[in-house]
Amino acid sequence: MRPEMTITDTPTRSAPADARRRRTSFWRRNGAAYILAGPFYLLFLLMLVVPLGYAGYLSAFTDPLVGGIEFVGFGNFVRALTDPLFLGGVGRMFWFLVIQVPIMLALSLFCALALDSGRLRFPRFARLMIFVPYAVPGVVAALMWGYLYGPEFGPLAQISKFFGAPVIPFLSGDLMLYSIMNIVTWGYVGYNMIVMYSALTAIPAELYEAAKMDGASQWRIAWSIKIPSIRPAILITVIFSVIGTFQLFNEPNLLRTIAPNVIGSSYTPNLYAYDLAFVSQDVNYAAAVAFLLGIVTMAISAVTQLRSRRNTKEAAE
């Protein structure tokens, strides 16, 4: 006699088939996306996640001259938080951030608005000339400006001597940080300008036409329409600038060959971590310094983003 099929048997027997059917449908819809994104995730894992994990592992140990490797937990982080060299470099970069980033982004925004206004002659040539400094490698830019800053044979010093004016000590302790600010600003105004200008070109022209019909001037259109519309692009440039500030390395590293008495091994946190790892051979403490530097960068970037969102929300209300 054939056994009768009960009601409870049907869903039990069809559940595996339904699950296989759902998996097949899922991979048909999304399989290509996962395959194409796979190389990125693999490189992200190998080049970022694994090195970060290894650096975190190294930061938990110390290797004194006597006694072998010792586990210290967060001891290296506590040491860094009380290290005047590291704290001095962070404070110097914070001052760099407060002064250089607003000036650079203001110049970038001004150039982007000028190009978008349509009133410049030869706009393509102007856009190219503003962007060209970004195409110059950072090492070449630092060497070039180091030659211009030279107090003996630099062109700026020669011009000052020719006119009988005092030579400005660009490479002195009082002006060195501002000289580096000038190099970074010269190199990155064009990049940030391109980001903002690309966002400006995406604004609908109907908004401009409506504002002109209401009698708005070009300055009013720029302040009330253009700048609020590209706020996300401005935020991106701010975050990138914050990250770039605390990653400053090439300029001080090259200029300290010209002014070794002004730029020491701890002039910037990145330079300090490099010196600890490859000169002092203290890779464990260097890993802790690098981790703390990353935490500081992420904290400032997060605060900037949260404040921007809050301001946008308040403006919308």
Buried (B, 14 or more C-beta within 10 A) or exposed (E): EEEEEEEEEEEEEEEEEEEEEEEEEEEEEEEEEEEEEEEEEEEEEEEEEEEBEEBEEBBBBBBEEEEEEEEBEEBBBEBBEEBEBBBBBBEBBBEBBEEBBEEBBEBBBBBBBBBBBEEBEEBEEBBEEBBEBBEBEBEEBBBEBBEBBBBEEBEBBEEBEEEEEEBBBBBBEEBBBEBBBBBBBBBBBBBBBBBBBEBBEEBEEEBBEEBEEEEBEBEEBBEEBBBEBBBEBBBBBBBBBBBBBBBBBBBBBBBBEBBEEBBBBBBBBBBBBBBBBEEEEBBBBBBBBBBBBBEBBEEBBEEBBEEBEEEBEEEEE
